[in-house]
């Protein structure tokens, strides 16, 4: 049985990728564009994002299997 897919759309510590890989098929694409994400997200159950990409209605509508979104950041952006 294959693992559910998670797309990581930003650079992150390798530890996160290693931990996600225990339960998910990780698609690490830190340079993915909005249009590329719109195409890739159809089978993903999870997304790891930053503020670089806008997760808008187009992305959500294309994400038929999406169950969760995680956001990388420290909370200091103004």
N, C-alpha and C positions, 0 to 999 in steps of 0.2 A: 504494500500500500504506500502511495506517495505522500510526502509531507505537504501540508498546506503552504501556500506561498506568501512571503512577506517581502515588500519592496522597501529598501532603505535608500532614501533619496538624498542623503547628505553624508559627508565625511563624519566618521565617528570612531571611537576607540575600538580596537579589534576585539576586546572583551565582549562588547555588545553583539557583534557578529557571531562570535563563538557561542554565546548563550542562546541567541535566537536559533542558531543552527541545530541545537539539540532537539527542537520541536518543529522547526519550519524549514522550508526550502528558501534560502535567503537570496534575493536578487539585489545585489549591492550596486547601485547606480547613482553615485554622488553627483554626476553631471547631467542627469536626466532632465529633459525639457518638459514643459507643461504638456505639449502635444504628444511627446513620447510616453509620458506617464498616462495620459488619457487612453492610449492604446494598450499599455502594459497592465493596467490596473484591473482589467476584467476578471482575472482569476485569483487576484490577491485577497487574502483574508485580513491582512494587516499592512499598514503603512507607517514608516518612520520618516518624519518630515522636519524641516525647519521653516522659517519664514521666507526662505528663498523662493519656494513654490507656493502659489495660491491654490489651496484645495477648495475649489469652487463647485458650483452645481454641475458643471460639465464633468469634472472628475468623479464626483459622487454618483452621478447618473450612470457613468461607465463602469462603476465598481459593483457589479452584481453580487459578489461574494464577500465584500468588505464587512468585517466585524469590528475592527478597532483601528484607531489612529494614535500613534505615539509621537510626541513632539520633543526634539532635542533642543536644549537651550537652558540658559541660566535664569531667565526671567528678568534680565536687566535691560532689555531693549526698550527704547522709548519711541 
